[in-house]
């Protein structure tokens, strides 16, 4: 599969990506992951990215696209890739289109995971994360056995600062302003697959049917 996963914070992009990669060996790629990997490897591009990250600045689109270009040429991408949360803006989408054309790679779909705002708020405000190992819980559907204590490592389970209702509302507003226009962009490109994402299983089934796997 060669897909872009679009959707607001809490829409379930990560969950769907993990389910899809298990089907055909595609790799999940996020900009955060590739930037951290480039920095860790100490490549020339990684060093440039690190200088921006250490200064607390956004890594420029041009540099992100260079790193993305390197990543898409790695062997594990031959089986397919899922771009999770990238592109985030129209300029990034246009740059990605140019990059894929240059590499001779054809996208199969840009999947928009549609989830009502109230469902996202409920999902994220009830989410809790272990400070030590990063394990994720939900106070309603999957709480730790002992409140506030991680089942896996015994670490402290907390609500992240960016997952309070106020913080999430702000993140959703930013998403709607910057990223939601991508739906229109990919619709014009003839690549948009719009799916109701309240059920991850239904999303995966819709994608499989669309791309024929």
N, C-alpha and C positions, 0 to 999 in steps of 0.2 A: 504494500500500500504506500502511496505517496500523497499524504494529506496535510492540510492545515486544520488545526482545531481552534475554532473561535468560540468565545463565550466569556461572560463576566466572571469575576472572582467568585468561586464557590459553585460554578456551573457543573463542575465534575470533569474538567479536561484531563486532569492527572489520572483519575480513576479509569476513564474511558481509554486513555492512551495505554495504560498497563494491560487492560483487557485485550486491546487490539494487537499489541506487540506479541502477546502470547499466542496469537493465531498464526501469524506468518513470519515471525522473526524480524519484523520492522523495528527500527530503533526510535525511541522517544527523544526528541531534541528540544531543549528550551534554551533561550539565550543565556539565562543564568548559568546553566550547566556548561555550555560551551565556553563562556567567558572564564569560569572558574578553572576549567580544564586547561585552557590556553595559558592562564597565569601560572598554574601548577607546573606545566611543561616548560615554562620559561622561554617559549618561542618569541620571536621578534614581535609578532602581533600581540602575544600575551603580555609582554613587557609594556607595550604601548597602552593596552587596556588597563593594566594594573595602575599605571600612573594616574589615569582618570578616576579609577575606583578608590584609590587611596586618598585622593583629594575630595572624595564625596561628590564627584561630578558624574553626569550621565556619559556613558561611552558613546561617541559619535556614531551615527548610522553607517557612515562609510567604513569605519573600522569593524563594526559588527558584521557588515556584509562580507568583508574580507575574511573574517574568522568563520562565518557561516559557509563561505565558499570552500574553505579548507576542510571543514567538517563534513560537508556533503560528498566530498571525494574520498572519504575514508571507506575502507572495505565493508564495514558493517552496514553502510547505507545502501549497499547494492541490493539487499533484500527489501528495502523500502524504508521510509522515514515518516514520522509524525511530528510536525512542528507544533509544539505546545505553547500557546500564548505568543506566538510570533508569526507574522508581523503585528505590531501594535498600532501603527499609524499608516495613513495612505502613502506617505513618502517611502516608508519601509516596504510596503506592498509593491510599489512600483519598482523599487530597487531589487526586490526579490524576484520579480517577474523577469527583469533583465538578467539577473544572475542565473536563474534556471534555464533561460533560453541559451545563454552562453555555454552552460554545462551540458546542454542537450537533454535536460530532465523535464519531463512533462508531469504536472500535477494532475491527480485524478479528481480531487474535490477539495473545497474549503467548507468544512462542516461547522455550521453555527449551532451551538448547544443553547437552545432556548429554555430558560428557566425563569418563572415569575420572581420578581424582586422579593416578595414576602417569603418565598421558599428559600432563596439565597440567604436572606437575613436570618431565618430560622436555622439553616444549616451551619452558618459560620458563627453565630453567637452562642451556639450550644457545643461548638468544637473546643476541645482542650488538647494541649500538646505537652509531651514530656520535655522538660528543659534539658535533660541529659542525652537521651537517645533519639528524640524527635518523634516517638510513637504518637499516633493521633487517636483520640477518643472522642466520643460524643456523649454528653450527659444524659441524653434521652435514649439513644439507640445502642450505644456501645460504651458504657461508663467503665472506668477501671474498677477492679474488684474491691479495692479499698480507696475511698474517696481521696483524691489528691495524690495518690501514689501509683507510679507506673507498674503495671503487671510484669513488664519485661525486665526492667533494670532497677526498679525501686526508686527511681528519680522522682522529682516533684512535678506533678501534672498541673499546668496552669492555663489560664486564658491569655492568649497572646494580645499584646497591646493593640495590634491592628485588626483584632477580631471582636472588638466591642461594637455595639450597634452604631454608635456615632462614627467610628473609624470606617466601618464597612459601608455606611451610607456615603461617606466621602469617596471611598474607593470606587463605588458603583457610579457616582456622578462623574468621576474622572474617566471611567471606562466608557460611559455613554457619550461623553464629549469627544474623546480621542479615538476609541477603538470601534465603537458601534458603526461608524461610517464604512468600515471594511466590508460589512454585509452588502452594502450597495455596490461597492467596488467589485466584489467577487460575483455578484449577481450579473453585472454587466459583462464580466469575463466568461459567463456561462459555467462557472465552477461551483456555485453555491448549492449546498445541501442543507436545508433548514430542518432541524429535528427537535421535537419535544424531548428535553433532557431530564425530565423528572425521574426517569428510570434509566439507569446506565445500561441494563441489558437490552432495552428497546433501542437505545442509541446504537449500540454495537450491531444489532441485527439490521437496522436501517442502513448503516454504513456497509456492512458485508453485502447486502442486497444491491446497493448502489454500485459498488466497485467489483462485484462478482467474485468474492472469495468465500 
